[in-house]
Amino acid sequence: MTIKIRKQDALNYHSQGSPGKIEVIPTKPVSSQIDLALAYSPGVAEPCKEIEADVENVYKYTAKGNLVAVISNGTAVLGLGDIGPEASKPVMEGKAVLFKKFAGIDVFDLEIDEKDPKKLIQIIKSLEPTFGGINLEDIKAPECFEIEQTLKQQMKIPVMHDDQHGTAIISGAALMNGLEIVNKKIDEIKLVVSGAGAAAISCVRFYVSLGVKKENIIVCDKDGVIRTDRPGLTDIHADFATNKNITHISEALPGADVFLGLSAGNIISQDMIKSMAPNPIVFALANPDPEITYDLAIAAREDVIMATGRSDHPNQVNNVLGFPYIFRGALDVRATVINEEMKLAAAIAIAKLAKEPVPEIVNKAYGDLNMAFGRLYLIPKPVDPRLITTIAPAVAKAAIDSGVAKNMIHDWEAYELELQKRIGIDQRLMSIVIGRAKKDPKSVVFGEADNLKILKAAQMLRDEKIAIPILLGNREKILSLIEDNALDLAHATIVDPMEEFAMIEEFGKFLYQKRQRKGMTLFDANRLVRERNYFGAMMVETGFADAFISGLTRDYPKTILPSLQTIGVKKGVNRVAGMYIMNTPKGPYFFADATVNLNPTAEELVEIIGLTANAVKFFNMEPRIALLSYSNFGSAQGEIPAKMAKATALAKARYPELIIEGEMQANVAFNQELQREVYPFSSLADNQVNTLIFPDLASSNIAYKLLAELGNSEAIGPILLGMAKPVHILQLGSSIREIVNMVAIAVVDAQSSEGVL
């Protein structure tokens, strides 16, 4: 049998591997003879001919643009030295895992049995047709300098020796932040370095580019201070030799502001640390044993800022903060080189990220709920999910600005979403909402501003210009939390209800007028408005603020009642409802009602459907609604199937423009093939469901919590639907990210005079 393949089919098949498209599939289907023909002969001939005609098409039809080679000859592996290429392989394989995990980059590790620099250069250079980038690793000095420099000159893809530049970039970021904390100028500091290998020399060079003066640097190796009169100096070492009359590191350290160690363990004493200048910065980066242990350095003097290469102490200088994201940015713009501008951009981005509020996921990973920029937190932690969206764009922009990029990025927001998706974070839905919020930030009252999570979220919201925070609570406690945790909220608006006598009086009268025919006395109203949830809701109702957020520390019913009594529901709405967005690997799904209505009637479900459909449209999606039950279209009898069937009929009559189907089991709602086969009349057979209406609060609450815990899904919500003005009630214990998401939703809701939820 002869299989004929259309040229376009073959080209489309192979372009699925293009790294520039987010729809990359990890494996191509080879389940039929047609698939095999596309993957190999005869279909593969078409992209081959396209690449022959224009070699740049290799990036379009193959995986080259997302493929990096991690290459070593095993001559300087970790602290083990020249142990050979085979023994270096575990390190290279481990590095490949980190590239993939943190930046979505594919890697081949190549261990090459060649020590001659010129021959090694030729071998690596010959690999250029295969790879989009080259990461050199564990190649000893001084050969590594020649190898990297020559390859950068001769190859048209990015090349970086990570042992040199990775440590320089990460420690450079830590140095900038450390000097800021101790209020020292970089061009005035005295730097002492222990070690003269590839990493140490590259760090010194990078520090000079940051502003350290060469005349203020003393470099030492195992033979002592590198002096200008030492015989046999290489050009590299001669560049940092000193003519000062000192021979040992113990003579160099007195009065030094910074110590950088990339040499051997336990060679620095406590007395040496004590001899340094006030507020010394000590980077003891030898691994696994630093030049001086963390505990000894801290015990030597209280004012020391200490960093090591170890994960069991603060301020770990770990190259994984750099190389995955540097290569990610370089590959994405097809940079022909990784230049100094790109390295500097990476260091500045890392330093800046450390000053932003730490995500809850990072705090939990390290068992520390109070990490904040300071002496114990100079640089971000490796598990911080923001690294890829902070460093890669900075590197890509630097490549474009410095003229070494072949691809331009014009939509940076779309690029950020692509980066998130590469590592399994799909924030498209919330990114759209956050983008809308930034266009017109609104004032948001936080009813629990005496909580550290709320304050961290408030700083993030203000820094990102998503919202204008108003902090409600005890002024003294809020200011104390801000100071203790080094938050940049000193000038934020703080409202202490106990200080606002005029507002209390006004709010009390207002509430009394609203509730006087519902059993509330003026005395009751004056008492209630002192409580923060009433006070915050009244601020929104009377125009002092645009939205209200509360509920982090109190249960949902007690938090929502004050807003219902003060603000109330929208005109024409009889009851509010609660909706969760479940961000799943298959996309977002909307669950209702998951928080408010215990056991709604069929008629009440119809109103919940209307509110939910409106909310789904708010997120720029067309609602495709399934009413769930344990029955499929009358297949089982019972109170719930009857209620859901009736609600379906009523909802279809009331909202004829919507896609509504039911009653049906959850698995059937998602299985379009089964619907086409067994229930071809279903309007969801050709319209993938995205909105689920549950028969009662118990089933919806159980469903979303199970999915959140077991289904690798993120819950966004609860989103309160039907309120006259923007009010949202957080779940107990919400994370900082969840708080930020809810505030962004509230801001966009407030941007419309009539509200949109």
Salt bridges, closest charged atoms under 4 A:
ASP9 OD1 - ARG6 NH2 2.71
GLU46 OE2 - LYS49 NZ 3.41
GLU50 OE2 - LYS7 NZ 3.19
GLU56 OE1 - ARG334 NH2 2.38
GLU56 OE2 - LYS406 NZ 3.70
ASP82 OD2 - LYS115 NZ 2.77
GLU93 OE2 - LYS89 NZ 3.48
ASP106 OD1 - LYS100 NZ 2.64
ASP109 OD2 - LYS89 NZ 2.73
GLU111 OE1 - LYS89 NZ 3.38
GLU137 OE1 - LYS95 NZ 2.58
GLU143 OE2 - LYS140 NZ 2.60
GLU146 OE2 - LYS118 NZ 3.49
GLU148 OE2 - HIS165 NE2 2.70
ASP162 OD2 - LYS95 NZ 2.51
ASP163 OD2 - HIS161 NE2 3.04
GLU180 OE1 - LYS355 NZ 2.65
ASP221 OD2 - ARG230 NH1 2.71
ASP223 OD2 - LYS222 NZ 3.61
ASP229 OD2 - ARG227 NH2 2.73
ASP239 OD1 - LYS214 NZ 2.82
ASP257 OD1 - LYS184 NZ 2.81
ASP303 OD1 - ARG301 NE 2.72
ASP312 OD2 - ARG310 NH2 2.79
ASP312 OD1 - HIS313 NE2 3.92
ASP332 OD1 - ARG328 NH2 2.81
GLU340 OE2 - LYS343 NZ 2.80
GLU356 OE1 - ARG386 NH1 3.63
ASP384 OD2 - ARG386 NH2 2.68
GLU418 OE2 - ARG422 NH2 3.45
ASP426 OD2 - ARG428 NH2 2.96
ASP440 OD2 - LYS442 NZ 3.19
ASP450 OD1 - ARG532 NH1 3.51
ASP463 OD1 - ARG462 NH2 3.80
GLU464 OE1 - LYS438 NZ 3.50
ASP488 OD2 - ARG462 NH2 3.26
GLU499 OE1 - ARG475 NE 2.98
GLU505 OE2 - LYS509 NZ 3.63
ASP524 OD1 - ARG527 NH2 3.57
GLU531 OE2 - ARG554 NH1 2.93
GLU541 OE2 - LYS514 NZ 3.17
GLU541 OE1 - LYS725 NZ 3.83
ASP555 OD2 - LYS558 NZ 3.83
GLU603 OE2 - LYS646 NZ 3.00
GLU604 OE2 - ARG575 NH2 2.82
GLU661 OE2 - LYS652 NZ 3.47
ASP686 OD1 - ARG676 NE 3.13
GLU714 OE2 - ARG737 NE 3.23
